[in-house]
Amino acid sequence: MQILFYADGGAADQWLAELHKALPLADVRVWSEGDSAPADYAVVWKPPAAMLQGRTGLKAIFNLGAGVDAILQLGDALPAGVPVIRLDDAGMAIQMAEYVTHAVLRYFRRFDEFNAQARDHQWRFLKPRRKEDFSVGILGMGVLGARIADALAHFDFPLRSWSRSRKEIPGVHSHAGAEELDDFLAQSQVLVCVLPLTAETTGLLDRATLALLPKGAYLINVARGAHVVERDLLDLLEDGHLAGATLDVFRDEPLASDHPFWNEPRITITPHIAALTLRGDSVRQIAAKLKQMERGQPIAGLVDRTKGY
């Protein structure tokens, strides 16, 4: 079995060591420019078009992440008819749930405000928020969104979700389809974005959409930076409609040192660390799916290229 590997910015030697451990009978090699030798499978993260364009004989392409926008943007360079398979979880969902729970609790308990007071040597009482007034809306209800909802449910926050198709999750008020998006937003005091990035969701969080959130609402974006129209977010923070934003992802990364987000005190910035790919867990999942494919068994995580996820 021939496996072709490429990971943009990844530690190739460490990935190869894990792949050899999980698939000792496979021949795994790192792709380099000009390599057109046959391969049965490709394991990739943000591969260049030249790696896959015109390649025949591939049985599947495994993406080293849950988000597949980077590979799907290759378009016609992706071999037709070859399944693209994303990671289902591989330890990312619990990390995402931790990150979002921390951000929601930080806003709910007003810790940012207490920290600002402490910097000014102020000892001042702030009225506690009422949980029933602090509805959390999760935009995107896949594996990650469901795990975030499960984590927040333990704290008794009112929970809402929005997705293309209705998801029935106990304790979560489900909204679905374009016709229910406005109502979902209007009832989300905290908006958590975990949507896949597609043509339809790029720029979705613009002035018109974010203005539908209640006054004083918060945004938490752990999906992709391109979901947010950055100038619109800044304007809504500056005019007081939004109270704050926690952003882990940005349209251009790393975030430029002169970007206005750095100077907006109501924005909390982290460097795309909400859910890191765990190498061992990811390789074990890929190896298990690859073996299932070899046995002719169905697998989870097949990407629908027409939908973009």
GINORMO-V941308 format. One record per helix or strand of 2 or more residues. SS is the DSSP state (H for helix, E for strand). FROM is the first residue (numbers start at 1). TO is the last residue. If there is no record, write none. Layout:
BEGIN
{{SS FROM TO} {SS FROM TO}}
END
This chain:
BEGIN
{{E 2 7} {H 12 22} {E 27 30} {E 41 45} {H 49 52} {E 60 63} {H 69 72} {H 75 77} {E 83 85} {H 92 108} {H 111 119} {H 131 133} {E 136 139} {H 143 153} {E 159 163} {E 172 176} {H 178 186} {E 190 193} {H 207 210} {E 217 221} {H 225 227} {H 230 238} {E 242 247} {H 260 263} {E 267 269} {H 279 294}}
END
